[in-house]
Amino acid sequence: MERVVNYGVIGCGMMGQEHLRNIALLPGARVAAIFEPDRYMADAAKAIAPNAKLVGSIAELLAISEVDCLLVVSPNHLHVPQFEEIAATRPLPLLIEKPLYTDPAHAARIDELAASYPAPVWVAMEYRYMPPIQTLISEVEAATGGPTMLTIREHRFPFLPKVGDWNRFNRYTGGTLVEKCCHFFDLMRFILKSEPVRIVASAGQDVNHLDEKYAGETPDIWDGAYVIVEFASGARAMLELCMYAEGSKYQEEISVVGPAGKIEAFVPGPGRFWPTHLGAPPVPQVVVSPRHPKGPQVVEIPVDPTILDAGDHNGSTFYQHARFLELVRSGGEAEVSLRDGAQAVAMGHAAQDAARGGGAVVLGVPGVVSDTRVSQESAMG
């Protein structure tokens, strides 16, 4: 029988509670301690993990000897200082939510942590673990003959309300192309197996949150964007984001094309948002379209309903935790490394710089994390 792995969880808002529900589904895993300073969120977390101990600080959580690993699901701007506190106090195996950091100036602090942290650190890029996207990733070489073009479209609902309304402002989120889209930049790197060299973008706040005020301040988060990324391999990728398109059949649509053909993944949004009068929500699909002989091949990729109901990410949180637990039990390296998390954030910041400046952003020579700092060209070309 496998030993029980005890989690210490930092932050239990909406996403933190999704993590709790998924940990509860995994044999041999339990939440031993929770630090959540908001009383209402703490009460909700306790209802999901009734045997967990609620503590008043990260230091108190780290002092609990039975804790085997840590999960950080706090607001984005707290990730780096909390990571540093953990590193200085008790550096256990760590699963830390995206984005890894929000301020470009914090990249050097992540470099230092990456060089000195003695335990595995896994950055929570859940989209890698959505079953239809997993299938696309596993079949992409055979289906395309080597990808040259990748397109990601996310048409979804607006940002949901969160504790303290922190996700309404760039200074706390890192900006929409960091907070939301680091997932997609991670997928681009992972699928294309190459590093970005140039980014062009157009983005803005067109519809959402314009009539909201928080302490007299209007939110400044963007709700739509086009981003084009050129990679060192010569491949190109594009992101199309719209956060006022929740009426869509599928929330994410990913297509990858190469000389042999095309492969696509279609992922529905959270089932709880699907209109009941339309019947059952759509089932995820993967479509392979070879050039020779022509003829699309459609495969449905259903997800276990129990796993699907535990969160809003097509079962990916469960599958991610299953892999992380194996790492905690057996050792090895994280599948989504600190470098992966940092590169995805750097791409997000570069895209935001490109959209604000109206030019292109050239990224540094691919290498270690610190090489992803960006400089902006005065014009496209």
Summary of the structure (lengths in Angstrom):
residues: 381
radius of gyration: 20.4
end to end distance: 60.3
largest distance: 62.7
contacts: 1338
relative contact order: 0.16
helix: 38%
strand: 24%
